[in-house]
Amino acid sequence: VQFAESGGAVVQTGGSLRLSCAASGLMSSIYSMGWFRQAPGKERESVGTITWGGGSTDYADSVKGRFTISRDNNKNTMYLQMNSLNPEDTAVYYCAARNRWPANFRYWGQGTQVTVSS
């Protein structure tokens, strides 16, 4: 399974962005996908996850109420809608997938840069 992320940009505080993660390969083997982010000098952290079949979502406390993960199974694409962005959201955002729970995420995208200016 491979991913192509897009949608990263520079945005002002309070703005919105939508990231996309287009997948190719055997998606029927995927249990869940997730968005992760890594800011300079910080460890990578989970933003949220979505089950590929049922669409159940889970979010980090820091983004609850602001970010929404969705997926389009027909397009093999996962999305991250980000609203009310602030400079603390500045990071490289990665999409990832795993074959089962609670296994580690095995497949990773190359990342897309999101910069929120104050």
matplotlib code that plots the C-alpha trace (Angstrom):
import matplotlib.pyplot as plt

x = [0.0, 1.3, 0.1, 0.2, -0.5, -1.5, -3.0, -0.3, 0.1, 0.9, -2.3, -3.0, -4.2, -7.9, -7.8, -8.7, -7.0, -8.0, -5.3, -5.8, -4.2, -4.7, -3.9, -3.0, -2.6, -4.5, -6.8, -9.0, -6.2, -6.4, -8.1, -7.6, -5.8, -4.5, -3.1, 0.1, 2.2, 5.7, 6.7, 10.3, 12.2, 9.2, 8.2, 5.7, 2.2, -1.1, -3.8, -6.5, -7.6, -10.5, -11.5, -11.4, -14.6, -16.9, -15.6, -15.3, -13.0, -10.8, -9.0, -6.2, -7.5, -5.5, -7.6, -11.0, -13.7, -11.4, -10.2, -12.3, -11.1, -13.2, -12.6, -14.0, -13.7, -14.5, -11.6, -9.3, -8.7, -8.6, -9.1, -8.2, -10.3, -8.5, -10.4, -9.4, -5.8, -3.2, 0.6, 0.9, -0.6, 2.5, 4.0, 4.6, 1.5, 1.7, -1.0, -0.5, -2.3, -2.3, -3.7, -5.2, -5.7, -3.8, -0.8, 1.6, 1.0, 2.9, 2.4, 3.4, 3.1, 5.9, 4.3, 3.0, 4.0, 1.4, 2.5, 0.2, 1.4, 0.5]
y = [0.0, 3.4, 6.9, 10.3, 13.2, 16.6, 19.9, 21.2, 25.0, 28.1, 29.5, 32.2, 31.6, 30.8, 29.5, 26.1, 23.4, 20.0, 17.4, 14.4, 11.0, 9.0, 5.3, 2.7, -1.0, -3.7, -1.5, -4.5, -5.5, -2.3, -2.1, 1.6, 4.7, 7.6, 11.1, 11.9, 15.0, 16.0, 19.5, 20.6, 19.3, 17.3, 13.6, 12.5, 12.4, 11.0, 13.4, 10.8, 7.6, 6.2, 2.6, 1.9, -0.2, 1.4, 4.9, 5.1, 8.0, 8.9, 12.1, 13.6, 15.9, 18.8, 18.7, 17.5, 19.8, 21.4, 18.5, 16.0, 12.8, 11.2, 8.7, 7.9, 4.2, 4.5, 6.9, 5.1, 8.5, 9.7, 13.4, 15.6, 18.8, 21.2, 24.3, 27.0, 26.4, 27.9, 28.1, 25.0, 23.0, 23.7, 20.4, 17.8, 15.8, 12.1, 9.6, 5.9, 2.6, -0.7, -4.1, -4.8, -3.4, -2.8, -3.4, -0.6, 1.5, -0.2, 1.9, 5.6, 8.5, 11.0, 13.8, 17.3, 20.5, 22.6, 26.0, 28.3, 31.9, 34.1]
z = [0.0, -0.9, -0.2, -1.9, 0.5, -0.6, 0.6, 2.9, 2.7, 4.7, 6.4, 8.9, 12.4, 12.4, 8.9, 7.5, 5.3, 4.0, 3.6, 1.3, 1.4, -1.8, -1.4, -3.9, -3.4, -1.5, 0.6, 1.5, 3.8, 5.7, 9.1, 9.9, 8.8, 10.7, 10.5, 12.4, 12.7, 13.7, 14.6, 14.6, 17.6, 18.8, 18.6, 16.1, 17.6, 16.5, 15.3, 14.8, 13.3, 11.2, 10.6, 6.9, 6.9, 9.4, 9.5, 13.3, 14.3, 17.3, 17.9, 20.0, 22.7, 21.1, 17.9, 19.1, 17.8, 15.2, 13.0, 11.2, 9.6, 6.8, 4.0, 0.6, 0.0, -3.6, -4.2, -1.7, -0.1, 3.5, 4.4, 7.3, 7.5, 9.8, 11.1, 13.6, 13.0, 15.3, 15.2, 17.4, 14.5, 12.4, 11.5, 8.8, 8.5, 7.6, 6.8, 7.7, 7.7, 9.6, 8.8, 12.2, 15.7, 17.8, 15.5, 14.7, 11.6, 8.9, 5.8, 5.7, 3.4, 2.6, 4.6, 3.7, 5.4, 7.2, 8.5, 10.5, 10.7, 13.6]

ax = plt.figure().add_subplot(projection="3d")
ax.plot(x, y, z, "-o")
ax.set_aspect("equal")
plt.show()
